[in-house]
Amino acid sequence: MRRARKRQTAPLPPTLSHLREGEQGVLERLDLSLEEAQRMMELGFVPGAHVTAAGSAPGGDPRVYRVDGSEIALRRETAACLKLRRPIPRRTA
Amino acid sequence: MSDCHGCSSSVTLATPGPATPPEKARRLAAIVGPPNCGKSTLFNRLTGLRQKVANFPGVTVEQRTGTVRFDDGREVLLVDLPGTYSLSTRSEDEQVTHDVLVGRREDVPRPDAVLLILDSTNLERQLLLAAPVLAQGLPTLVVLNMADDLRRRHGSVDLKALSRQLGAPVALVSAARGEGLDAVREFLAGEALPPVRTLVELPIITDVPKCRMWARQIGSQAGYRAPAPPLWTRRLDAAFLHPIWGPLIFLGVVLVVFQAVFAGASQLTNGVQALIDRTGEAVAGWLPEGVLRSLLIEGVWGGVGSVIVFLPQILVLFLFIGVLEDSGYLARAALIADRTMAKVGLQGKSFIPLISAYACAVPAIMATRTIENKRDRMATILIAPFMTCSARLPVYALLIAAFVPERALVGPLLGTRAATLLGLYVLGFLAAVATARLLKSSILKSQRTPFVLEMPPYRWPTMRSLGLRLYDRSKVFLRRAGTVILGVAIVLWVLAHVPLQDGKAPPIEDSVAGTIGRTVEPLIRPLGFNWKIGIGLVSSLAAREVIVGTLGTIYGMEGDAENSSLQAAIQKDLTTGGAIALMVFFAFAMQCMSTLAVVRRETASWKWPALQFAYMTTVAYIGAFLAYRIFS
């Protein structure tokens, strides 16, 4: 339990996979191969874009993200490659 | 329909280039747009039933062509290019779209005009595709689709300003409702097609962020007001993606589809069966006794009829898939199934084809087109025939009734017979899963590409689009019944009647069919099968259920009508161990020409169907051998 907690407040940079349902972040960069990054950018995941986490499959993976007017589902492993600009403002605490 | 067949030849004859309209060469227009923008709906609206589906030669990309006819008799040929987010050439789809637009494909000349379809409810992102398409310089009409949705959600756009910005005419339409299509038809029929004159500087097309900036600028200059978020989609997703309700609804949907395919279609199936029987009797009464009558009744009605009976099931399945897909639920189902599929190395999108393979592997394999990852798609194609298709049912039903005594297992809920049938379904499923693992850890190991799935907003499916799907499916299915299956039925009938002895058909044992059966007998004796089963196995290479009819003929009977005595006859030829071995053989074996043919078409090579056939037959042989050993 304690360990999980530690990971949540882990040092930067936060990624898309850290966003919980309803939370928003600003995309900083895409840690993907050029080709994959290109594809993600065409879907709206360009640096500077506001991304909101939405619903997901049971267990939270894959999750739907709202970006640039559409909803795109990503597996956690992909979402973890999309780095966010600043710490996510947590609703709690 | 006839002029539809003509269009393929006139494609190759038509001269490219808008400037020279020769004698009667039809204008060629290409439809381009991102996925989920309503491209196909518009295509269907414009062409109606005057369309045909084929693959682009050499690739697995579907090519849909159709003709638009005008009042003055003129026609424009429309080609629906695959949906792409950009014209970069990373996937096969994008490659084809790119090559057609620059005129690099030999089978399709460079289009005279382009219809660029964009979803008006998400214009700024969709304009990303406009830059590379307009840069081609072809006369282009920018069609903003989903006008009704835009209006309902209080979005708006200044068409004149947008047209000025893009240097191309713009039309706002609703393809689903048929709104605003006159503008599209006028553009296609126009005397002179105006080339694109873009006023703004087109951004460097490969630089996506720059492109996105450009799109935003265009959007704001055209006074684009994005619509409010789709409320109903949010509400429905709250239920469909709910941690508890979501999976339950998902399970419910799967069960309903299953039940509908098996139970719901039974009335229709009975109707078709009665129709076939009735016409068969009519033909039998009308023709004099002789070779022709025997061929028609035993060969054509017996062979082709037994397959046409499956049409209602297939149509019911496609109706459901159509509703699920058009409404947008299918994307959610794929999302929910993704984790489970990931465990065997596949992705959520493989789930739908595998479910539909329970009815028939042929449409299932066609449905794999939605899987973009080529290797995942190949793996799904290769395992789909292991799922227990409806053609296996008659075989199972006959053998279970003949060899498995009915006893209650779990009170009145589950008897031995039902349990056997369930076991066979599980067996097929396990074989599919094991094979998927094997493939994904060996020849089809793929670099895990990001799983990206766009969730379209929920929409009501239109009757029009559903009707077209069913019409398409029936056409494909009936054509197959009229060619492959008819051919096999006739060949089999002939082989069972030659060589003539004293001008009469020989005893089946001495016929060519009998000789074939006795030739394969040594090979199948270790499985507990004799030469009669051998003929059945050979004939069922065409389609699994053919073995039932073949055995009926061999035992000198009239097939299903006297099923009970067919059971009695089979009991003399097979031991219980042999019967179980036969069922196991059918659970695994690739006894289906149509599936092989469709795999060949979808993979554009003989390598995969050959591999699949060899693999499945080997598994079936070993499985049947073991089953015979264990149960004897």
Chai-1 contact restraints between the chains, C-beta under 6 A:
chainA,res_idxA,chainB,res_idxB,connection_type,confidence,min_distance_angstrom,max_distance_angstrom,comment,restraint_id
A,E36,B,P450,contact,1.0,0.0,6.0,A-B,restraint_1
A,M41,B,V208,contact,1.0,0.0,6.0,A-B,restraint_2
A,E42,B,Y85,contact,1.0,0.0,6.0,A-B,restraint_3
A,E42,B,S86,contact,1.0,0.0,6.0,A-B,restraint_4
A,E42,B,V208,contact,1.0,0.0,6.0,A-B,restraint_5
A,G44,B,R125,contact,1.0,0.0,6.0,A-B,restraint_6
A,V46,B,P209,contact,1.0,0.0,6.0,A-B,restraint_7
A,V46,B,R212,contact,1.0,0.0,6.0,A-B,restraint_8
A,G55,B,D237,contact,1.0,0.0,6.0,A-B,restraint_9
A,G55,B,L241,contact,1.0,0.0,6.0,A-B,restraint_10
A,A57,B,L335,contact,1.0,0.0,6.0,A-B,restraint_11
A,A57,B,I336,contact,1.0,0.0,6.0,A-B,restraint_12
A,P58,B,P243,contact,1.0,0.0,6.0,A-B,restraint_13
A,P58,B,P247,contact,1.0,0.0,6.0,A-B,restraint_14
A,P62,B,L335,contact,1.0,0.0,6.0,A-B,restraint_15
A,P62,B,D338,contact,1.0,0.0,6.0,A-B,restraint_16
A,V64,B,M455,contact,1.0,0.0,6.0,A-B,restraint_17
A,D68,B,R125,contact,1.0,0.0,6.0,A-B,restraint_18
A,G69,B,N122,contact,1.0,0.0,6.0,A-B,restraint_19
A,G69,B,R125,contact,1.0,0.0,6.0,A-B,restraint_20
A,S70,B,N122,contact,1.0,0.0,6.0,A-B,restraint_21
A,E71,B,M455,contact,1.0,0.0,6.0,A-B,restraint_22
A,I72,B,E454,contact,1.0,0.0,6.0,A-B,restraint_23
A,A73,B,L335,contact,1.0,0.0,6.0,A-B,restraint_24
A,A73,B,L453,contact,1.0,0.0,6.0,A-B,restraint_25
A,R75,B,F451,contact,1.0,0.0,6.0,A-B,restraint_26
A,T78,B,P450,contact,1.0,0.0,6.0,A-B,restraint_27
